Amino acid sequence: KRRKLCYNKDKVPKKKNYLKIERIKYMTKRNKILFILAFFSTQLIFSASSNYYSANTSVNEVKISQMPKIGSADLKEIGEKIFRNEAAGKKENLVYWNSGENFPSLGIGHFIWYRKNQTEIFDESFPKLVDFYKVNNIKLPKILQDNRYAPWTSRDEFLKDKSSGKLDELRDFLYDTRDTQVLFIYKRLEASLDKMLLQTSDKENVKYQFYRVSNSPNGLYALIDYVNFKGEGVSETERYNNEGWGLLQILEYMKGRETGKSAMDEFSAGAKFVLERRVKNSDPKKNEKQWLKGWENRIETYKIK
């Protein structure tokens, strides 16, 4: 009877309810812990993924928005390539006057030097190089101390001085200061982007392509060489049929996004396009077609092999 009365009491159900409540509390607490662990695990995975993406993508985006640093050894190597491109790597070709041209070409970049009051369509770069020597406190040979303008009235007069040894001092000076000359060209490249952005209506693309090429293997060599070879493309006089052939025109031609081989292939294709267009637009009497094969061979050196 007592046992029966016991079962009639509310104590046992209350105990069961208590256990049920405690179990619910336990389950709720465990679920909270599992939820918190799952949440933090997700955050860790997301953070790791973000760091991986940052390491593999954001760095490229940072690089693509600026020109990379270049060491003196790399700059020297580029200078030697330009020396080979322009002067076949020969010391005697550092003082040169091309047949069919109306001016001498001097140094590793075959910088143009005009006579006084001479007017040509091409940008005159040699006096700027001389000023660069002066800024860097480099002693000039006598011919450069005495002459602001090219002192020869003709190619024949120039060749006569060259064969007689009168240009030996200038030739030796230009050979010994090759590193200064390539630094001068590099500084020209650094200043080129702002000049091009003032001229173009496609500013964002030109800026992107400039950094895209400069951050690709062989890219700085290609940019440094071409800006010396055919200029920035911003001079109004360096046009045939109102179409230029400088660095700006190549960058406007380019549309790709990837750095590396594809960038250098497209840069080379753009250079070939603008130079072929130049020849097509040129006066046939100038016979610029004779130079095209050599120009295209030079452009091939920009590609990643």
Disulfide bonds with the S-S distance in Angstrom:
none
